[in-house]
Amino acid sequence: MSEPLDYCRVKKIDEKGFGFLKSLYYHGDIFFHFSQITKQEFLDKLNALKRGDFFLYFTSFQRKDGKRKVDNLWYSLADVPPEFLPAFANRIVLEFNGGITNLFDLLSAFRELRNLGAISAEQMTTILSSKKILSLPPTILPFLSPDEISEFKTILHFDELSGKEKKPFWYDDFLKN
């Protein structure tokens, strides 16, 4: 296993069926062809929207011309060989703390990793303390257990915030969850 597991929301598929994905690891687009997508549900979404409606998990390789092409493609982390998951989880944790991936895209991968039991307690604490989550704390609440919400409140110093006259803009949204 030389290439890392990658993922992104489908970025673009042109009228000839050529698609381009962003990478967590490589600069530039990673090429794939519509014919590589075999699951009917995803083909229907692509035909209707052409982009942005779902994520693909993939590995890629560098062609002789220097461009990257999708090698293996999966629609869900549950389909990915388990040996890819630890390194992928580590990469997602790094992305929460300063990567370029959109917070909501990260939460989608986080949810799948959680469902597979591929996030450790240490990784969870790192994610809860990350820049992206601390900038918008309510976004992760739907994914947390009551114990994790208690831990998160400690990280946020929530008891101190509740006593302040001026609260963060997200405070009321946090209380609703």
N, C-alpha and C positions, 0 to 999 in steps of 0.2 A: 504494500500500500504506500506508494510514493506521493501521490497527489492528495491534498486535504479535501475533506468534504466542504463544499461551498453551498451557498443558497442565496436566492434573491427573489423578489417579486418579479414576475415577467415584465420586462422593460418594453420590448417592442418586437413585433413580428410584422414583416412587410408583406406586400401582396403576393410575393413569390414563395412565401413560407419560411423565409430566413429570419431567425430570431436572434436577439442579443441580450445577454444577461450581464449584470454587474457582479463583480467578485469581491469577496472579503479579503482576498490575498493578492490579486493581480490588477495591474492598471489596464485600462482599456476594456472593451467589450469581449465577452466570450460568446462565440458563435454556436448556434445549434439550428437544426432544421425542423420545421413543423412535423415532418414525418417521424421524428424521434419521440413524439408524444403519442402514446398508444392508448391511453385511458380516455374513453369516450366523453366522460364528464368534462375533462380538461379541453378536449378538442372542441366541444360545444361552447365552452367559455371563450376560448380563443377565437372561434368563428364569430361570436357575438361581440366581444369587446376588444380583442386583439392585444390587450395589455392590462397589467395591474390587478387582476382579479384573484390571482393565486400565486403561491410560491412554488418554486422547484428547488430540489436539493440535487446537487450534481458534483461530479468530479470532471476535470478537464485535462487536456494535454496540450503541449505547445507543438504546433505544426512546423514544418520546415521553413515556412515563410515568416515565422515569428509570432503569428497570431494563435490564439487559444481556441480550442474547440471542445464542446461538451463530449465527454467520453461515456459516462454513466449518468442516468437520470432517474430520480425518484420523486414521487408526488407527496410523500409523507416521511417523516423521520422513522416511523414504525417500519417502513420498507427498507431502510438503509441498513447495511450490514453493521452489527453492533460494534465492531472494532473501530468504526469511524467516530462514534459518539463521544468518547472522552475528550479527544482533541477538539472536536466541534464545540462541545460545551465550554471548554476553556476559551475558545475564540469568541464565543458569544458573550462571555463574562467580560473579556477585554473590550468588546464593542460597546457594552453598557457604560464603560468608563472612559470613553473618549474616541470611539471609532466613528466612522462616517455613516453607519447604518441608521436609518430612521428608527426612533424609539418604538413605534407601533409595529414595525417589521421585526424588531428584536423581541418584542413581547409575543409575537406569533411563534417564533422559534423557541422562546422560553417556555411557552405553554406546552409545546410538543415534547421538549426535553423533560419537563416536569412530569408529564403523563407517562413517560418511559422510565422515570426514576433515575434520570441521568444528571441531575443537579445535586451536588453535595451540600451539606449544611454550610460549609465554609464558602462555597460558591454563592449560595443564597445570601449570606451576610454581605459578601462583596457586591452583589447585584443591588441589594437594598441600600447600600452605602454609595452607590455609583453616582456619577455626575448626572447622567440622564434621568435616573429615577428621582434623585433629590431635587431636580429642577421641576418635576411635575409628579409628586408623590401619588396622587390618586389613581394614576394610570395602572399601577401594578396591583392595586387592592383586589380586583376580581379574581386574581390568580393565587391569592394567599389564604392560608388556613388562619383560624383565629390566633393560634400561637405565633405564627409568623407576623400577623398584624401587630401583636403586642411587642414583638421584637422590633418591628419597624417603627412603632411609636417611640420606643426607647432611642433608636438611632436618630429620629427626628426631634428628640427632646419635646415631645408633644405636650407633656404636662406643663412645661415652662411656657409653651406657646399659648396654651389655653388661658393662662393668667395675664397675658399681654393685651393691652388695648388695641394695638395695631397688629393684626395677624397676617400671615402670608396670604396671597391671593387664592391659593389652593385649599386653604383651611376648611372652608365650608363644604367644598366638594369631598374632602376627606371624611368629614363627619357623616355625610350622606351614605357612605358605604359601610 
